[in-house]
Amino acid sequence: MAKRVSLTRYLVEQQRVDGLIPGQLRLLLEVVARACKSISQAVNKGALGGVLGSADSENVQGEVQKRLDIIANEVLIEANEWGGHLAGMASEEMDAIYVVPNRYPKGEYLLLFDPLDGSSNIDVNVSIGTIFSVLRMPEDDRGVDEGDFLQNGAQQVAAGYCVYGPQTTLVLTVGDGVAMFTLDREQGSFVLTQENVRIPADTQEFAINMSNMRHWDEPVRRYIDECLQGRDGPRNKDFNMRWIASMVADVHRIMTRGGIFMYPWDKREPNKPGKLRLMYEANPMAWLVEQAGGAATNGRQRILDIQPTQLHERVSVILGSKNEVERVTSYHSTL
Ligand code: P6P
């Protein structure tokens, strides 16, 4: 039987053998993983835990919050605020940044997260997940403010997600490829189940919310129309479609077998660049995808190069199998 490598051992070796991650970052990632285990337990209880349904509140995005959104957010804040690894946190569920209280030591990292992505799927028992991104606190001795978080995605020092599905799987990069860890509930630990994850450069599977087709820009309509023509059209091959309406689940499928995920700009709200959030959805997913050999753009620009101006800003997302992402991006540049 192959030796079991726990997340802890994997991170210690990344720290000790490869010198890739400082001790404080390793400890931070272990705390985030423990928080994801707690969230997984709450998600798995479902109706039995009284955690389903909506809370009587809206988040900064104006979306009705689910009880589990709030629970997951609180779990991540409480798990991470006292350890001394962080200077501050930012969450989809909180308007302002969360500065680590003075009663705790401050560290050199910033943690950003969507505590529970795909909330519309919670009550119908479809996979959801936590997405997180780690940045380094800019080096100066002043306090933490929102501007410290506004770094482009290429500055991330760690990124990952935890998908709460038939298995609970943590997917992580610290800049040396992508590794996957499956939660062993009997042991209560994440166990390495795949490393050096690679996304095939080509695919025959696209993920997009087709109900928005009439609102898309021409390059996206052209790309999807060609996929729908299948072997009778210019692509000379048939395509399959998937849309789970949970980015973590759709991206996990792509990390596992390839594909292209698209949530493009559409003309319903022309002033909004897209639906998904740059800092704690698109950036971590873009880095993971690139680390696995894929690509991620907003149709015109590499997502990791986008310079953020607002904490909760949105972005168009086209990511996955490299050759497909490059094709869609090329259609945008032929305008
Ligand atoms: P739609 C979930 O709310 C989310 O932010 C992503 O996880 C998902 O890909 C997208 O929105 C689904 O959006 O418009 O299809 O419901």
Residues whose N, C-alpha, C, O or C-beta is under 5 A from the ligand:
A	BS01	P6P	D117 G118 S119 N209 A245 S246 M247 V248
